[in-house]
Amino acid sequence: MEDLMRIALAGAGAFGEKHLDGLKKIEGVEIVSIISRTAEQAAAVAAKYGAKHSSTELDDALARDDVDAVILCTPTQMHASQAIACMNAGKHVQVEIPLADSWADSEAVLAKQQATGLTCMVGHTRRFNPSHQYVHNKIKAGEFNVQQMDVQTYFFRRRNINAKGEPRSWTDHLLWHHAAHTVDLFAYQAGRIVKANALQGPLHPELGIAMDMSIQLLSESGAICTLSLSFNNDGPLGTFFRYIGDTGTYIARYDDLVNGKEEPIDVSKVDVSMNGIELQDREFVAAIREGREPNSSVGKVLDCYRVLGELETQLQG
């Protein structure tokens, strides 16, 4: 068996449980601690996944000698400060996307990682989805070059609810959260982003955020990306990626992939699982064990947050 990796998870909501489901499939991983907003929820999730400890305070998990690493699925506004707190406590950390909701905070997390040498990874799941891995492998092999990406990220979310339809304690954001997936993926597939533009619709009177947004990107390779985002779309929901390249067209829907004629492409052998979250967690654990920088390390995804910061400045201008 691999060396035992003892993990705490903070934020036991809809997405937190996806990570816990993935971790249960990784050999040599023990889920030690569950941190959540209420003691009742933390205890219930701990019981479900066999964790010996639960609490409402992240510091309680960080103080434990039997915690090697932490996965943060907490509200966006807490990500940067909590990631830094984990590294200050000597714990490796994976923080769910987005790393932060400002460029300055993003830089601060990288600085702490560089100072401590600990593994700090960000949950840019699109790098791990078999559909996008398939395209990336084609690019690396010189068999496909992106000319254009057309991406739609659509939800119907006019109230503050999570993926389970439960009330949220925080406000989601199209730019800093949902656009981050595509901004990073486009750079991963087509090269560093050298130009970015954004427009947004009216601000929601209660939530105070734009419910619709349009973003244009240009990479150093000359490829372009058009990203449309909405919280107002009444179906179909999700994110749909169209890759238009020099040798073909691919359409990715999470872990599924088809060509431009909607003919399915078998991506079942791309990796050891078809679940992007599980693959993301496998990379986190493997990078710690092997003492290497993970794919989607804070250093590798940092430039995404530079672009988001520039777009926010545009939108506020």
C-alpha positions in Angstrom: 0.0 0.0 0.0 1.1 3.6 -0.7 2.1 5.7 2.3 -1.1 6.7 4.2 -2.3 10.2 3.2 -4.5 11.7 5.9 -6.8 14.4 4.6 -9.2 16.9 6.1 -12.0 18.5 4.1 -13.4 21.9 4.8 -16.8 22.8 3.3 -19.0 19.7 3.3 -21.5 21.0 0.8 -22.5 19.7 -2.6 -19.0 20.0 -4.1 -17.3 18.8 -0.9 -19.0 15.5 -1.1 -17.9 15.0 -4.7 -14.3 15.2 -3.4 -15.1 12.8 -0.6 -16.5 10.3 -3.1 -13.3 10.6 -5.2 -11.0 10.3 -2.2 -12.7 7.0 -1.1 -11.5 5.5 -4.4 -7.8 6.4 -3.9 -5.7 3.7 -2.2 -3.9 4.8 0.9 -6.1 7.8 1.7 -7.8 8.3 5.0 -10.4 11.0 5.5 -9.7 12.2 9.0 -11.6 15.4 9.6 -14.7 17.2 8.2 -15.2 20.9 8.7 -18.6 22.5 8.0 -20.7 25.5 8.8 -22.8 23.6 11.4 -21.7 21.0 13.8 -24.7 18.8 12.8 -23.7 18.8 9.1 -20.0 18.2 9.9 -20.9 15.2 12.1 -23.3 13.7 9.6 -20.8 13.9 6.8 -18.0 12.6 9.0 -20.1 9.6 9.9 -21.0 9.0 6.2 -17.4 8.9 5.1 -15.8 7.4 8.2 -13.9 10.5 9.5 -12.9 10.4 13.1 -13.2 14.1 13.7 -15.6 16.9 12.8 -15.9 20.6 13.7 -17.1 24.0 12.6 -13.5 25.4 12.8 -10.7 24.9 10.3 -8.2 25.6 13.0 -9.3 22.5 14.8 -8.2 20.3 11.8 -5.0 22.3 11.3 -4.0 21.6 14.9 -4.2 17.8 14.4 -1.0 15.8 14.1 -2.9 13.2 12.0 -3.8 15.6 9.1 -1.3 15.8 6.3 -3.3 17.7 3.8 -6.5 19.8 3.5 -9.0 20.2 0.7 -10.9 23.5 0.8 -14.4 23.6 -0.6 -15.4 26.7 1.3 -16.9 30.0 0.1 -14.7 31.8 -2.5 -14.0 34.8 -0.2 -12.3 32.5 2.2 -10.1 30.6 -0.2 -6.9 32.7 -0.1 -6.7 33.2 3.6 -7.5 29.6 4.4 -5.0 28.3 1.9 -2.3 30.4 3.5 -3.5 29.2 7.0 -3.1 25.6 5.9 0.4 26.2 4.7 1.3 28.2 7.8 0.2 25.0 9.8 2.5 22.9 7.6 -0.3 21.2 5.7 -0.4 20.6 1.9 -3.6 22.2 0.5 -5.9 21.9 -2.5 -8.2 24.9 -2.8 -11.3 24.6 -4.9 -11.6 27.0 -7.9 -11.3 29.9 -7.7 -8.0 30.4 -5.9 -9.1 33.9 -4.8 -11.4 36.7 -5.8 -8.5 39.2 -6.4 -5.2 39.3 -8.1 -3.4 40.5 -4.9 -4.7 37.6 -2.9 -3.8 35.2 -5.7 -0.2 36.5 -5.6 -0.1 36.1 -1.8 -1.0 32.4 -1.9 1.8 31.8 -4.5 4.2 33.7 -2.2 3.3 31.5 0.7 3.7 28.3 -1.3 7.1 29.4 -2.5 8.1 30.2 1.0 7.0 26.9 2.5 7.7 24.5 -0.4 4.4 22.7 0.4 2.1 21.4 -2.3 -0.6 24.0 -3.1 -3.0 23.0 -5.9 -6.1 24.7 -7.3 -9.2 22.8 -8.4 -9.1 23.6 -12.1 -11.0 20.5 -12.9 -11.1 21.0 -16.7 -7.4 20.1 -16.9 -8.4 16.7 -15.6 -11.7 15.9 -17.4 -10.9 13.0 -19.8 -12.6 15.0 -22.6 -10.2 17.9 -22.3 -7.2 15.6 -21.6 -7.9 13.9 -24.9 -7.7 17.3 -26.8 -4.6 18.3 -24.8 -2.9 15.0 -25.7 -3.7 15.7 -29.4 -2.2 19.2 -29.0 1.0 17.9 -27.4 1.4 15.3 -30.1 1.2 18.0 -32.8 -2.0 16.5 -34.2 -4.3 19.4 -33.4 -4.0 23.1 -32.9 -6.8 25.3 -31.5 -7.9 28.1 -33.8 -11.0 29.1 -31.7 -12.8 28.0 -28.6 -16.5 28.8 -28.2 -17.7 28.2 -24.6 -21.1 28.6 -23.0 -21.4 28.4 -19.2 -25.1 28.5 -18.3 -27.1 28.2 -15.1 -30.5 29.1 -13.9 -29.7 30.6 -10.5 -31.6 33.7 -9.6 -31.4 32.9 -5.9 -28.4 32.1 -3.7 -28.6 28.3 -3.9 -26.0 25.5 -4.4 -25.9 22.6 -6.7 -28.3 20.7 -4.4 -30.8 23.5 -4.4 -29.9 24.5 -0.8 -29.4 28.0 0.4 -25.8 29.4 0.2 -24.1 31.5 2.8 -22.1 33.3 0.1 -22.6 34.8 -3.4 -21.3 32.9 -6.4 -19.6 35.0 -9.2 -19.5 34.5 -13.0 -16.1 36.2 -13.4 -14.0 35.0 -10.5 -15.5 31.5 -10.3 -17.1 30.3 -13.5 -15.0 32.2 -16.0 -11.8 31.0 -14.2 -12.5 27.4 -15.6 -12.4 28.6 -19.2 -9.7 31.3 -18.9 -7.3 28.7 -17.5 -8.3 25.9 -19.9 -7.9 28.2 -22.9 -4.4 29.1 -21.9 -3.6 25.5 -21.1 -4.7 24.4 -24.6 -3.7 27.4 -26.7 -1.0 29.4 -24.9 -0.7 32.4 -22.6 -3.5 35.0 -22.9 -2.2 38.3 -24.3 -5.5 40.2 -24.7 -8.9 40.0 -22.9 -12.1 42.0 -23.1 -15.3 41.7 -21.1 -18.9 43.0 -21.0 -21.5 42.4 -18.4 -25.2 42.8 -18.1 -27.2 44.5 -15.3 -26.4 43.8 -11.7 -28.9 41.8 -9.7 -30.8 44.1 -7.3 -30.3 41.8 -4.3 -27.2 39.7 -5.1 -25.2 42.7 -6.4 -23.5 40.7 -9.2 -23.9 40.6 -13.0 -26.1 37.7 -14.1 -24.8 37.7 -17.7 -21.3 38.2 -19.0 -19.4 37.9 -22.3 -15.6 37.5 -22.5 -13.2 37.5 -25.4 -9.6 36.2 -25.2 -6.6 36.1 -27.5 -3.7 33.7 -26.9 0.0 34.1 -27.9 -0.6 31.4 -30.5 -3.2 33.6 -32.2 -6.1 31.5 -31.1 -9.3 33.2 -29.9 -11.9 32.3 -27.4 -15.5 33.6 -26.9 -17.1 32.8 -23.5 -20.7 33.4 -22.7 -21.9 33.1 -19.1 -25.3 33.4 -17.6 -27.2 32.8 -14.3 -30.4 33.6 -16.2 -30.5 30.7 -18.7 -33.5 28.4 -18.2 -31.9 25.3 -19.7 -30.0 23.4 -20.9 -27.6 23.9 -18.0 -23.9 23.3 -17.7 -20.7 24.3 -19.7 -20.2 23.4 -23.3 -16.8 23.7 -25.0 -16.4 23.8 -28.8 -12.8 23.4 -30.0 -12.4 24.5 -33.6 -8.9 23.5 -34.8 -6.8 23.0 -37.9 -7.5 19.2 -38.1 -11.0 18.9 -36.7 -13.7 20.1 -34.3 -14.4 18.7 -30.8 -17.3 19.4 -28.4 -16.7 18.7 -24.8 -19.4 18.4 -22.2 -17.7 17.7 -18.8 -16.4 14.2 -19.2 -17.9 13.4 -22.6 -16.5 14.3 -26.0 -18.0 14.3 -29.5 -16.7 15.5 -32.9 -18.3 18.3 -34.9 -20.8 15.9 -36.3 -21.9 14.9 -32.8 -20.3 11.5 -33.2 -19.1 10.2 -29.8 -15.4 9.8 -29.1 -14.3 7.1 -26.6 -12.3 8.8 -23.8 -12.7 5.9 -21.4 -9.1 4.9 -21.7 -7.6 8.4 -21.4 -7.1 8.0 -17.6 -7.8 5.6 -14.8 -11.3 7.2 -14.2 -13.9 9.1 -16.1 -14.5 11.3 -13.1 -12.6 14.6 -13.3 -12.9 15.4 -9.6 -11.5 12.0 -8.7 -8.6 12.5 -11.2 -7.9 15.9 -9.7 -7.7 14.4 -6.2 -5.5 11.6 -7.5 -3.1 14.2 -8.9 -3.1 16.1 -5.5 -2.2 12.9 -3.6 0.4 11.7 -6.1 2.1 15.1 -6.2 2.5 15.1 -2.5 3.8 11.5 -2.4 6.2 12.1 -5.3 7.4 15.5 -4.1 6.6 17.2 -7.4 4.6 20.2 -8.6 1.1 19.1 -9.6 -0.8 19.9 -12.7 -2.9 23.0 -11.7 -0.5 24.0 -9.0 -0.9 27.6 -7.8 2.1 28.5 -9.9 0.8 26.9 -13.1 -2.7 28.5 -12.8 -1.7 31.9 -11.5 -1.8 33.6 -14.8 -5.5 32.9 -15.1 -6.0 35.2 -12.1 -4.0 38.0 -13.7 -6.4 37.9 -16.6 -9.4 37.9 -14.3 -8.0 40.8 -12.4 -7.6 42.8 -15.6 -11.1 41.9 -16.7 -12.5 43.1 -13.3 -10.7 46.4 -13.8 -12.3 46.8 -17.2 -15.8 46.0 -15.9 -15.4 48.5 -13.1 -14.0 51.2 -15.3 
